[in-house]
Each structure stands twice: as structure tokens, then as C-alpha cells.
Amino acid sequence: MKFRKLYWVTEQVGESGDSKVIGVFTSIHDIRTKGIKWNDECGHRAGFRVSLIKLDSSGMPLGSWVGPDFAGLPEDLQQFVATGEFDGPSIDLLVADLRGLS
């Protein structure tokens, strides 16, 4: 099993722009099967954000994208295809699932 160094964080965004983290996932498969959904317990429903975070880092996210279109996500993730962290078809499925949520 590959040790994951990048994590996906999902958040629901409120009307005022504040957000609540609703999930942390270690792979595109996990976020697609478990994380791309609204958490009914969270009152924030104005938007859905997904961020890519480096493990054990106090730095800024490697990327953060907000629905409904998650603009720039496919292009931004191409650098990780080049390193072998992700593959193109998985990114396409992730983007389609995220856009389908909105």
C-alpha cells in the first residue's frame, strides 16, 4: 500500500464565507466514494470546497477549489499527474463528481 503524502479536505461554506471541515480523505477514490456529498448535520450550504493538503505541513494548501464549477482543478492537478501521484482518468472522474454535486 502506498503511503499518502497528500490529503483531500472537504468543507461546506456558509453564506458569510466561513466554512466547516466535513471530511479528510487519502485518495481520489476515497473522496469520490465517501466525501463528495453534503453533510446534513452542517448548516453551511452556500458552497462546497475541496482542498489538497500536504501531510505534516503548516503551509498553505497546495490548491483549493470551490463549486459549482471548481474552476482550475483539472489544470492545477496536472502537475501531480507528472509526478505519478494521480492519473488523468481519476482526475476526470473527480471533477465530474464534484461538478455533479452542485
Steps between C-alpha positions, in 0.01 A plus 500: 500500500632841405554748783301811416667838541209702363156522655169628370298720736133575437318798646154644490498877466247727668330813365753724678796311352592304812536127461491174688720203420283195437757247382864403444588237240820330391423427136288604206315170534416571865380855441293386203333213689465660844555874488316667216171555676329753720513435873148567622624564855696802377293814458733645238349451153615798292792317343721195496880527504766237448866557587816300449724504807851369552524273805693630802529850359408834650506660155209610288299242304649389170169601347145586594199496270139605553183384327293508303762485224822432698681721252863412431490164678580278199779728384648547847517124561702431183822562693412201718437282195856577393632376837281187497297601806176505296396378156304690238189278493463521881519879484234507230269287716566716806418819312182349355385383845572838659317690226212256529461588869409860426 
